[in-house]
Amino acid sequence: MISISNLVYWFEKYSFVIIVLFCFGFFSPSLSPKLAMMANDALATAEKISGSNAKKQIFWLAMFGFFIWRLFQNNIFTPNKWRTLCLLIIMSGGLALVSALWSDYTSLTIKRAIFQVIFCFSAVSAFYFAKRHGTIEISLFWGGALIIGLIAYSVVIGAGYSAGSLAGFTRGKNLLGQNLLVFIALLVLQIKLYGQRLQYTHILIAVLSVLLLLTISKTSILLLIIFILVGYSSLFLSKVICNFAFIVLLMCFIFIPSFSYFLGDYIHAGQYLEPDAITGRGIIWDTLYYDLEYFSKFLFGYGYGAYFSNGSIPYFFDDDWSFLKHIASAHSGYIDVLIQYGVIFSTAVIVCIYKLSSGVKNVWLSSAFIIPVIYNFSESTFLRDQSMMWLFAIILFSYVAILKDEYLSKKYTEHNNES
């Protein structure tokens, strides 16, 4: 008979993959015919307007409570890990709570800020426990097998494809592509950092990669190729590529528009794109920058989670004759941060990201950071509810803390041996 203590121990070991599967959408699959891109935005709006569902609330509160309890019994946090968690909470929850002071939807902003604290704490704790028990690879292996099985089931029942592209049990092909990209990157990164321990992990990665190709999600496929190629290069090159991409995108989407606005010669990316460029992002970005200018929101923004999906349609998006009325996100993570926080607090977010990712000494980990940095160009990565890409960024920050601990431990051991 299984005892309570054994069940708790098992859950502690494998809670990480449960969280990954939950963020993937495994426990709430979309097994109905897929909708088009605009309808997907409308669907996302409806979901956000209705608030977090009961399943989501119960799941994350249960995870949060469980890890709070386990931390009192097992202290797994070293100084480096505590600093990582505290910075994450400041970035995801602290800044968001401050933005509630000027948000038009104060209660919504506070609610989403608290959720981010719970989410980050639970994700980091689960990953640290999995690392402590050595269950990261086996967790991802069986999680990947379950994902492949559910995708296969969605195809069999006729709900796995959308306009000829594999969408599986998610709402669309791009979402499945993003999630598969993250899952594959996690498996590859774990193997490159600590070696392959399971015999068939490389076969699982190959199958997941084929499924990614079937999604025809160009961004996700390209990012996987870049990740692998850069991973086989040098640490110096990977850092140069990642930092260069991050700085250029920050300048283009946050700092140049903000500074030019205050200097009286307003320029932004939307001015230089055709309305239908990058699948309609030209007009979306132009409208967003015009909104920031018109309502003078460049300094502090609208507040965290207070622009899209707040129960009302943004003023310049409320056009019955335009697809803009169905848009539920900025379709650029950099603009998304600027809209919510303004240039002042966007800078604070950027500083936190820099501190969380600094000190990387492994080429594969450095290469992995390229994925969220570039993906954030077209869709939101950072501070994005419970998305797989945001979870991936949190795991990368956690890897940085773990590797720092291992490096210090190694230096300490070498010093003692020399003594």
Secondary structure, DSSP 4 states (H G I P E B T S, - for coil): ---HHHHHHHHHHHHHHHHHHHHHTTTS---SPPPPHHHHHHHHHHHHHT-S-HHHHHHHHHHHHHHHHHHHH-----HHHHHHHHHHHIIIIIHHHHHTTT-SSHHHHHHHHHHHHHHHHHHHHHHHHHHHHT-HHHHHHHHHHHHHHHHHHHHHTT-SEETTEE-TTSSSHHHHHHHHHHHHHHHHHHHHHH---STTHHHHHHHHHHHHHHHT-HHHHHHHHHHHHHHTS-HHHHHHHHHHHHHHHHIIIIIHHHHHHHHT----GGGGS-TTHHHHHHHHHHHHHHHHHHTT-TTT-S-TT-SSSSSS--GGG--TTSGGGG--S-SSHHHHHHHHHHHHHHHHHHHHHHHHHTT---HHHHHHTHHHHHHHHHS--TT-TT-HHHHHHHHHHHHHHHHHHHHHHHHHHHHHHH-
